[in-house]
Amino acid sequence: MTEIAGRTAVVTGGGNGIGMGLAKELARQGARVAVTDIMLENAEKVATAIRTAGGEAIALACDVCERRSINAMHDAVHAAFGPAQLLFANAGATSFEPLMEMSDDDVDWILQVNLHGVMNTTRAFLPDMIAAGEGHICATASMAGLLPGWIPVHAPYSAAKAGIIGLMMNLGLELREHNVFTTSYCPGGVATGMKDNNARYRPAKFGGPGEAEVHVSEASANAKSMAFYSPDAVAPMVLDAVRNNRAFIFDHPEQRAEFRRTYSGIVEACYDAADQWHAEHGTPDANPEGARLVTT
Ligand SMILES: NC(=O)c1ccc[n+]([C@@H]2O[C@H](COP(=O)([O-])OP(=O)(O)OC[C@H]3O[C@@H](n4cnc5c(N)ncnc54)[C@H](O)[C@@H]3O)[C@@H](O)[C@H]2O)c1
């Protein structure tokens, strides 16, 4: 079990949407919350709302695309609340444009904010967790990382979100002996400002804030209709999964069929093809030295 009450929690991208819902729910459940965001004024509004409701929170500026900014945020959390036991690496941004119509800056931005942001934030907070022998990192990935066909035409975003899932799964094994757990939260549709606000928080090094609304290509706009839950409604579900140390959180039961179709299709087709290859060509020779490359 991961305890929430009495713990210090950090939420990146906590100034709006899912992060805001998580920050408020964490405080409601008794955690001290550092609400961090590239948009400091939004983080401040959330922290103020938490304090007004009787909770404990501070607001901090942090651009997760910058290691220096993350490390400064880590130190400020430490100074205010001591070491953090809970990290919600949630900050993210998206784009719905064909890959070759995106600028290099936008491709870099989407990968950095979504994937490197989670990686670098994790690396900043992990030493404290390992030293304390307790902790939990919950990264907001996306169903886009597992079901890239659910909303077509956002390739770099899907790549980054799949990367988060690989990171959390592998790291979870590495950290088991330290009593530190990892979770990939894969939202399947939450009503937030993401589409409308997204480009407003593009950092200067990727071209700075752009047009407010993300361009949605026709293919993405026509994506399967889905229910969009509210951030306040999903937050208790996420915290329940974290409390129970679950490796994944899926919030949309109606995506089960698509998930099963995608993966059972891949599993069957790929292993049928492998079986056929082996049957027709024989099983490839195994290296007697194992993984070591032997050149003759
Ligand atoms: N809303 C959905 O349906 C959905 C679905 C799947 C995944 N997600 C993921 O959920 C997370 C939260 O998104 P949301 O839907 O709440 O959107 P949102 O736009 O409401 O919130 C994103 C927050 O991240 C902050 N942010 C952006 N760039 C940042 C940076 N460089 N450094 C620090 N903070 C930064 C923004 O200021 C904002 O407060 C993202 O990782 C997103 O990819 C959302």
The ligand as an SDF file (V2000), in Angstrom:
LIG
                    3D

 44 48  0  0  0  0  0  0  0  0999 V2000
   -7.1250   15.2230  -21.3910 N   0  0  0  0  0  0  0  0  0  0  0  0
   -7.0100   14.0260  -21.9340 C   0  0  0  0  0  0  0  0  0  0  0  0
   -7.9800   13.4610  -22.4970 O   0  0  0  0  0  0  0  0  0  0  0  0
   -5.7050   13.2940  -21.8660 C   0  0  0  0  0  0  0  0  0  0  0  0
   -5.6480   12.0310  -22.4330 C   0  0  0  0  0  0  0  0  0  0  0  0
   -4.4590   11.3220  -22.3540 C   0  0  0  0  0  0  0  0  0  0  0  0
   -3.3680   11.8720  -21.7180 C   0  0  0  0  0  0  0  0  0  0  0  0
   -3.4510   13.1260  -21.1820 N   0  0  0  0  0  0  0  0  0  0  0  0
   -2.2650   13.6480  -20.4960 C   0  0  0  0  0  0  0  0  0  0  0  0
   -2.6400   14.2050  -19.2560 O   0  0  0  0  0  0  0  0  0  0  0  0
   -1.6470   15.1660  -18.8540 C   0  0  0  0  0  0  0  0  0  0  0  0
   -2.3550   16.4340  -18.3990 C   0  0  0  0  0  0  0  0  0  0  0  0
   -3.0170   17.0030  -19.5200 O   0  0  0  0  0  0  0  0  0  0  0  0
   -4.4380   17.7070  -19.4170 P   0  0  0  0  0  0  0  0  0  0  0  0
   -5.3770   16.9770  -20.3150 O   0  0  0  0  0  0  0  0  0  0  0  0
   -4.7880   17.9270  -18.0070 O   0  0  0  0  0  0  0  0  0  0  0  0
   -4.1130   19.0890  -20.1690 O   0  0  0  0  0  0  0  0  0  0  0  0
   -3.9950   20.5770  -19.6470 P   0  0  0  0  0  0  0  0  0  0  0  0
   -3.5580   21.3490  -20.8200 O   0  0  0  0  0  0  0  0  0  0  0  0
   -5.2640   20.9670  -18.9700 O   0  0  0  0  0  0  0  0  0  0  0  0
   -2.8590   20.4890  -18.5420 O   0  0  0  0  0  0  0  0  0  0  0  0
   -1.4960   20.3790  -18.8680 C   0  0  0  0  0  0  0  0  0  0  0  0
   -0.7310   21.1610  -17.8290 C   0  0  0  0  0  0  0  0  0  0  0  0
    0.6640   20.9650  -18.0760 O   0  0  0  0  0  0  0  0  0  0  0  0
    1.2910   22.2390  -17.9980 C   0  0  0  0  0  0  0  0  0  0  0  0
    2.5150   22.2280  -18.8080 N   0  0  0  0  0  0  0  0  0  0  0  0
    2.6270   22.2240  -20.1530 C   0  0  0  0  0  0  0  0  0  0  0  0
    3.9090   22.2540  -20.5300 N   0  0  0  0  0  0  0  0  0  0  0  0
    4.6450   22.2600  -19.3880 C   0  0  0  0  0  0  0  0  0  0  0  0
    6.0400   22.2760  -19.1070 C   0  0  0  0  0  0  0  0  0  0  0  0
    6.9450   22.3510  -20.1020 N   0  0  0  0  0  0  0  0  0  0  0  0
    6.4380   22.2340  -17.8290 N   0  0  0  0  0  0  0  0  0  0  0  0
    5.5330   22.1940  -16.8110 C   0  0  0  0  0  0  0  0  0  0  0  0
    4.2020   22.2090  -17.0100 N   0  0  0  0  0  0  0  0  0  0  0  0
    3.7590   22.2380  -18.2810 C   0  0  0  0  0  0  0  0  0  0  0  0
    0.2810   23.2180  -18.5190 C   0  0  0  0  0  0  0  0  0  0  0  0
    0.5420   24.5440  -18.1350 O   0  0  0  0  0  0  0  0  0  0  0  0
   -1.0080   22.6540  -17.9250 C   0  0  0  0  0  0  0  0  0  0  0  0
   -1.2600   23.1840  -16.6520 O   0  0  0  0  0  0  0  0  0  0  0  0
   -0.7390   15.3470  -20.0560 C   0  0  0  0  0  0  0  0  0  0  0  0
    0.4450   14.6140  -19.8670 O   0  0  0  0  0  0  0  0  0  0  0  0
   -1.5470   14.7740  -21.1970 C   0  0  0  0  0  0  0  0  0  0  0  0
   -0.7320   14.3210  -22.2450 O   0  0  0  0  0  0  0  0  0  0  0  0
   -4.5890   13.8400  -21.2420 C   0  0  0  0  0  0  0  0  0  0  0  0
  1  2  1  0
  2  3  2  0
  2  4  1  0
  4  5  1  0
  4 44  2  0
  5  6  2  0
  6  7  1  0
  7  8  2  0
  8  9  1  0
  8 44  1  0
  9 10  1  0
  9 42  1  0
 10 11  1  0
 11 12  1  0
 11 40  1  0
 12 13  1  0
 13 14  1  0
 14 15  2  0
 14 16  1  0
 14 17  1  0
 17 18  1  0
 18 19  2  0
 18 20  1  0
 18 21  1  0
 21 22  1  0
 22 23  1  0
 23 24  1  0
 23 38  1  0
 24 25  1  0
 25 26  1  0
 25 36  1  0
 26 27  1  0
 26 35  1  0
 27 28  2  0
 28 29  1  0
 29 30  1  0
 29 35  2  0
 30 31  1  0
 30 32  2  0
 32 33  1  0
 33 34  2  0
 34 35  1  0
 36 37  1  0
 36 38  1  0
 38 39  1  0
 40 41  1  0
 40 42  1  0
 42 43  1  0
M  CHG  2   8   1  16  -1
M  END
$$$$
